[in-house]
Amino acid sequence: MADTVDTGALTAWVREFARVVADQRDALTQLDSAIGDADHGANLDRGMSAVVAALDDAPPDSAAALLKTVGMTLVSKVGGASGPLYGTLFLRMSGAAGGPELDADGFGAALRAGLEGVRARGKAEPGDKTMLDALVPACDALDAALTGGTELAGALRAAAVAAAQGRDATVPMVARKGRASYLGERSAGHADPGATSTALLLEAAAATLAGHG
């Protein structure tokens, strides 16, 4: 039987992401203080706390409904860039999810749809020093692993590794989007906060979504 990602698995993923964001809130904000508005950690933590509260208040009954709840909550509760971008990621995933659960390929397709939503919303490309520098290699690694016959667990681990490598690759980059771009060459030497939180998102997926089937 193919690996499946059901509502319970997705809920565990979102809750784990909320936990690690809370744990890394100050570190994310410190990164953002160097090249941004010094609010990425605080904003994302506030948004994910609101997401957890929404899930506690009305647990969704399908994968699509859960992803929509996450996206709508982030859009409505989080300021700065992280709310619209992460909100768009989850809303586009919801639109691609369809039924009550996803198989491995379906999850990959949903994440790819989320990526394309972020790309369109942020008008950014890899190399611009944004969350796409972690999200694009993560999606590519996930797709390649699944196409090669790797089970979901291994594919998610590959995606998490690729996201971390993408995060690290932003350190020498000069930002071309967002507040960091105003710094020009001075934006080099720091990891991008959005790429860093995206790596946390993929780490959370590898820790929670594997093994459901």
Disulfide bonds with the S-S distance in Angstrom:
none
